[in-house]
Amino acid sequence: MGAELALLGSNRPLWAAALGWFIAQLIKTLASLSKDKKLNLGHLVASGGMPSSHSALVVGLATAIARVDGLQSTPFALAAVFAGVVMYDAAGVRLAVSRQARILNLMLEDFFHERGLREQRLRELIGHTPTQVFAGAFVGIVVGVLMTR
């Protein structure tokens, strides 16, 4: 069991992905602290916002795999396709869901306000703009390169 954990601990692509995600989440948390003058640790695990931690994770993984196994490797091909799907989803489908949630919340406010009722709002910050996705990808590239030096 100890040998397996040591192998896992030396898996640079895995750690590049995890560190890319963590750095992106930390950036969001620090940006929120700077803006709101209040520490909200919920930002460490929240989705949405700048930069995209999903993009940082998958691009960090793909970059590190490219540097460890080569651009011609099957693991890199899988990671690159996976990264493309995740980033497309973040900027496409999930962004559309965010916009729909915003519209539904406005409709619910009108509906429930007229009847004197209260209802929980839908989460509106779910997806990412293309800029947020590219910023996350940049974080992932930098981390992937630095983790495999």
HUDA-V855441 format. One record per pair of residues at least 6 apart in sequence whose ideal C-beta (glycine too) atoms are under 8 Angstrom apart, sorted by the first residue. I is the first residue (numbers start at 0). GAP is how many residues later the second one is. Records with the same first field share a line. If there is no record, write none. Layout:
I->GAP, GAP
//
This chain:
7->6
11->52, 56, 135, 136
12->48, 51, 52, 55, 62, 66, 131, 134, 135
13->47
14->49, 132
15->44, 45, 47, 48, 124, 127, 128, 131, 132
16->40, 41, 43, 44, 47, 123
17->39
18->41, 124, 128
19->33, 36, 37, 39, 40, 41, 116, 119, 120, 123, 124
20->32, 33, 35, 36, 39
22->33, 116, 120
23->27, 28, 29, 31, 32, 33, 112, 115
24->18, 19, 20, 21, 28
25->18
26->23, 24, 112
27->15, 16, 18, 21, 22, 23, 25
28->10, 11, 12, 14, 15
30->18, 19
31->6, 8, 11
32->6, 7
42->6
45->79
46->6, 7, 47, 78, 79
47->46, 50, 75, 77, 78, 79, 80
48->76, 79, 83
49->78, 81, 82, 85
50->81, 84, 85, 87, 88
51->35, 38, 76, 80, 81, 83, 84, 85
52->83
53->32, 33, 36, 74, 82
54->28, 31, 32, 35, 73, 77, 78, 79, 80, 81, 82, 84, 85
55->80, 81, 83, 84, 87
56->29, 83
57->21, 24, 25, 28, 29, 82
58->24, 28, 77, 78, 80, 81, 82, 85
59->79, 80, 81, 83, 84, 87
60->18, 21, 22, 79, 83
61->14, 17, 18, 20, 21, 78, 82
62->77, 78, 80, 81, 82, 85
63->80, 83, 84
64->8, 10, 11, 14
65->7, 10, 13, 14, 78
66->77, 78, 81
67->80
68->6, 7
69->6
82->54
86->46, 49, 50
89->37, 38, 42, 43
90->36, 37, 38, 39, 41, 42
91->35
92->34
93->32, 33, 34
94->31, 32, 33, 34
95->31
96->29, 30
97->26, 27, 28, 29
100->21, 22, 23, 25
101->22
103->18
104->16, 17, 19
107->11, 13, 14
111->6, 7
127->8
//
